[in-house]
C-alpha cells in the first residue's frame, strides 16, 4: 500500500523531547518525596506552579479545568504528567490538560486515558479541544470527570 508521507524518520520534535525530559524529572522528584500526605501536597503544588507558568488563555483554562476536576472528583490526585497537569486515581492518570502552547497547537486539550470510564459502545471521545472554559464547559468537564471515575 502506497503512502504520500516520506518514509524517512525525522525523530522526535523539540517539544516531544522536552515533554519526555519533563516526565523523567517528574519521576525522579516523585521518588524523592517523603510520606504519602506530603507527596500529595507537593504534587498539587507542582501542578499549580506549572499552571502558573502558562501564558494567558492557557493558564486561565488550566485553572478552570483544575477547579472543575478537583471539585467533581476529589478522589483524583493532581500530579504532573509529561509536564502537563494531570489527575490520577490510585497512581494512574485518568485525565490531563494539555495547553495549546505545549505542542504549538491551535487549541488546548482535555484528554482522558484508557483508565477513564467513558466507554459508550464501540467508539467514544477520549480528548476534547478547548478554546475557552466557560461555566457551561466547566459543567461538562465535571460531568465527564465524574463519569470517568465511576
Secondary structure, DSSP 8 states (H G I E B T S, - for coil): ---SS-SS-----HHHHHHHHHHHHHHHHHHH--SHHHHHHHHHHHHHHHHHHS-HHHHHHHHHHHHHHHHH-TTSEEEEETTEEEEEETTEEEEEEE-TTTTT-SSEEEEE-TTS----TT----EEEES---HHHHHHHHHHHHHHT-
